[in-house]
Amino acid sequence: MQRVRQVGRYGIPAARHCLERGAFELGVRECDRDAGTRRGSRRRLRCARCGHAITEAEQRIVVAGSHAHRFANPSGWVYEIGCFRDAAGCRAVGGPVAEHTWFAGYCWQIALCAQCGGHVGWRYQGGAAVFHGLILERLTAER
């Protein structure tokens, strides 16, 4: 994670009524199941802070044309996140927020490691669709 001095507008409009919009406005789709994993394997991705299992590599999805994205928040902190269909090792905190969303039509909540409480990313919800944007440097892969 880095911090930049000035952050301009990103061209991503804030969502309104994000919980009522269509599920696949951004073109959410599955990643190639075999990319980075052996067929049939369930390689876990763990919290880098405590080692708790957060998700599995096979949960990777493509959102808005890519699995990985780099974004800056309004305070200038830059995050590289990966999109995952499910992250059972996370717990979302707070109510859904539409302001400053990185994915139009989706509200976000902070996602914490369910074991140590460390910030590992965000849970996004738009209509019935839910996915997690997890901070890649805060995950470690099981070998």
CORKA-V547554 format. One record per residue. RES is the residue in one letter. PSI is psi in degrees with one decimal (NA if undefined). Layout:
res: <RES/RES>
psi: <PSI/PSI>
This chain:
res: <M/Q/R/V/R/Q/V/G/R/Y/G/I/P/A/A/R/H/C/L/E/R/G/A/F/E/L/G/V/R/E/C/D/R/D/A/G/T/R/R/G/S/R/R/R/L/R/C/A/R/C/G/H/A/I/T/E/A/E/Q/R/I/V/V/A/G/S/H/A/H/R/F/A/N/P/S/G/W/V/Y/E/I/G/C/F/R/D/A/A/G/C/R/A/V/G/G/P/V/A/E/H/T/W/F/A/G/Y/C/W/Q/I/A/L/C/A/Q/C/G/G/H/V/G/W/R/Y/Q/G/G/A/A/V/F/H/G/L/I/L/E/R/L/T/A/E/R>
psi: <136.2/165.1/134.6/154.9/-46.6/139.3/123.2/-172.6/143.3/-4.9/10.7/111.7/146.6/143.1/143.2/138.3/43.5/-26.4/-8.1/-8.1/168.5/149.5/-32.8/36.9/-34.9/0.1/52.2/129.0/166.1/149.3/165.8/118.3/-30.2/-4.9/112.2/0.5/152.8/144.3/128.2/-7.2/158.3/71.5/119.8/145.8/126.1/156.4/125.8/-21.9/-43.8/-12.3/2.4/138.5/122.5/-48.5/-172.5/150.7/-32.8/-6.6/-0.8/138.7/164.9/127.1/131.5/40.9/-3.3/153.7/-44.5/141.9/153.2/123.6/156.6/139.2/172.8/-21.2/-5.4/1.0/130.0/132.3/141.1/118.4/155.8/146.2/133.7/137.6/-42.7/149.5/79.0/-21.8/7.9/159.4/134.0/140.3/149.8/168.9/162.8/136.9/131.3/-26.8/142.6/28.8/147.1/-10.1/107.3/135.0/-1.5/137.1/158.1/155.8/150.2/137.8/123.8/152.4/130.0/-17.4/-55.4/-12.2/8.2/145.1/117.5/-4.5/-145.7/149.4/129.3/138.4/129.6/108.3/-131.1/-10.6/135.1/137.3/168.1/136.5/104.8/138.9/113.4/-35.8/-9.3/10.1/147.2/144.0/138.0/139.7/NA>
